[in-house]
Amino acid sequence: MNKIYPSADAALKGVVADGQTLAVGGFGLCGIPEALIEALKDSAVQNLTVISNNAGVDGFGLGKLLETRQIKKMIASYVGENKEFERQYLAGELQLEFTPQGTLAEKLRAGGAGIPAFFTKTGVGTQVAEGKELREFDGETYVMERSLVPDVALVKADVADKSGNLRFRLTARNFNPAAAMAGKICVVEVEKIVEVGELAPDDIHLPGIYVHRIVLNATPEKRIEKRTVSASVDAAAAKVEAQTAIAQAAAGSELPARVVINKKEGA
């Protein structure tokens, strides 16, 4: 069975439809199926319920589908980086089911394992537990959470072999494997496709039995969600400043408040 499709559009053809529930892998902007999200936007399907840890950012990731109003409901744990999401939700244009992050991961994992529901202490005594069954185990109260089994899972992996065995890279391994397992149909976007047998058994993070379609995207954008930089230090200038501070201290002056002397360098 050939699982490899020539494009993301082709991989979604006959799979996605109006009103479906989709699980989309990713953590922030790390490990998101960029090409599949773009193809989903181009498909113009509507009234989607999307399960994902977050909703992307404005103009990228799932943020693209929010802009085109293709999502009617989000099941997510974090939405803080998307102003359009905030606007739609506050305006009553978008439904939101907030779910604790660990609970969301377990809902997907359990769904993929064929477990219809489970009990957890997370959320007990809060709005998360409202309307849900509570039960005591060993003197502790737990809330019952239903598992998630989406119609389609769109995931991102680093490498796939032609049978669909997957290897994820670093943080992309967070929600992608669970989303892939949970979906009734799983479409995966990868950066590299290899022959069967090239992946060592211990290097396979998800077996190909969960994967139905594969599309190659060798050069994803991989946008950084929030860039943080630190100023470089001029070592020579810092050394002169430290020597000056030492001289001032020897002469009875106070050390400048911002000078920190590295004892190892001064030894």
Residue, then its C-alpha position, 0 to 999 in steps of 0.5 A: m500500500n502506497k502511503i506517499y502523496p505528491s502534495a499536501d493538497a492531494a494528501l487531504k483530498g477525500v479525507v477532510a470535510d465540513g463539520q469534522t473534528l481534527a487533531v493538529g500536532g504541535f507545541g507553540l509553533c514547534g512541530i506544526p504541520e505547516a503544509l497540511i494547515e495551508a492545504l486545509k485552508d485552501s480546501a475551504v472546509q468549514n465548521l471545524t472543531v480543532i484539538s490542539n495544544n494552542a491556536g498558533v499565532d496571528g497569520f501562521g499555523l492554526g492562526k491562518l484557519l482562524e482568519t478564514r473562519q474555518i474553525k468553529k470550536m477550539i479544544a486547547s490548553y493555551v491560546g495566549e499568543n493569538k489576538e484574533f483568537e482572543r477577539q473571536y472568542l470575546a465576540g462570541e464568534l468562536q467556541l472554546e473548551f479550555t483543557p489542562q495541558g496534561t489532561l489534553a495529552e491524556k485525552l488524545r493518548a487514551g483515545g488512541a489506546g481505545i480507552p473511552a474515559f479516565f479519572t484524574k485529580t486535575g481540575v477537581g474543585t474548579q470550572v474544569a469539573e463542572g457538569k462532569e462525573l466525580r468519584e472517590f478513589d482511596g479517599e481522594t476525589y477525581v473527575m472523569e474525562r472523556s477521551l478524544v477520537p478525532d476524525v482526522a489527525l494532522v501531524k508533523a514528524d522529522v523522518a518517515d519510512k515508506s511504511g509510515n514508521l515515524r521519528f520525531r525531533l525534540t519538542a515536536r514529540n510532545f503532542n504529535p504522537a498522541a494526536a497521530m494515535a487518536g485520529k481515525i485517519c492520520v496524515v503526516e507531514v515529514e521533512k525526509i522519507v527513507e526506505v523501509g529498514e533505514l530507521a533502526p527499530d529503537d529509533i521509531h517513535l510511532p509505528g506506521i500502523y497509525v499512519h495512513r498518508i504521508v507528504l514530504n515538506a523538506t523545507p518548512e518555514k519553522r517560524i520562531e514564536k517568540r525570539t529572546v536574545s541576550a546582548s554579547v559581552d565585550a570581554a576586553a572591556a569587561k576586564v578593564e572595567a573590573q580592573t578599574a573597579i578593583a583599583q577604586a576599591a583599593a583607593g577607598s572608593e565604592l564599587p560601581a553597583r553593576v560590576v560583577i567580578n568573575k573570580k575565576e577570570g581574575a585568578 
